Amino acid sequence: MEYQQIAEILNDLSTINRERAKAYEEASFLNFIFNLELRGTFALLANQSRQNSFALRQYLEQFQYNHPSFKKPLPQLTFGDLYNHWKNMGVSFSGPNIYDMLKSSEQGEEAIQVIYSKAIDQLPAGDLHYLLETQLRGLHTSHSIVKSILNQPQKMPQKVRKSS
């Protein structure tokens, strides 16, 4: 696989994870201040994406260092197929109430798993393949967490308001 293809996959996944982290951070400030469990869950999911993004960027930097013959890419001005597919899925991680926000988050978790699966299918076996499979397992767990909260509607407040 060419270096440019690997760089595109890593950049796309890193950007997707940063967007997911930002969406969950924003969601954590939208729910009732007394719903600390949900706020904490959103914060943990945001942190997971920040860690994923960091690991992907670190892998790319290490890959460049270990393969000095590869020409370093220009700064990324456009995105690749994975990111474009992500944007076309219309993932928002938001909603006018907690239930809709969680339904949107569930769809987002399903979408990011699809993107990761596509990325894994493009890669040969090796360290990067293993890294993405490990991150995908974590995303499966995140999806299960969001689903379990959705299945407990009595714990969800009905209105969303910004906390001060």
QUISUL-V828301 format. One line per field, one symbol per residue. ss: DSSP state (@ for helix, = for strand, . for the rest). phi: phi as a letter, one per 40 degrees, with the letter a starting at -180 (. if undefined). burial: 1 if it has 24 or more other C-alpha atoms within 12 Angstrom, else 0. Layout:
ss=???
phi=???
burial=???
This chain:
ss=..@@@@@@@@@@@@@@@@@@@@@@@@@@.......@@@@@@@@@@@@@@@@@@@@@@@@@@@@@@@..............@@@@@@@@.........@@@@@@@@@@@@@@@@@@@@@@@@@....@@@@@@@@@@@@@@@@@@@@@@@@..@@@.........
phi=.cdccccccccccccccccccccccccccccdccccccdccccccccdcccdccccccccccccccbcccccccdcbbbccccccdcccgcbfaicacccccccccccccccccccccccccbcdidcdcdccccccccccccccccccccbccccccbbaccb
burial=00000111111111111111111111111111000001101111111111011111101100100000000000000001011001000011111001111111111111111011111100100001101110110111011011101100000110010000
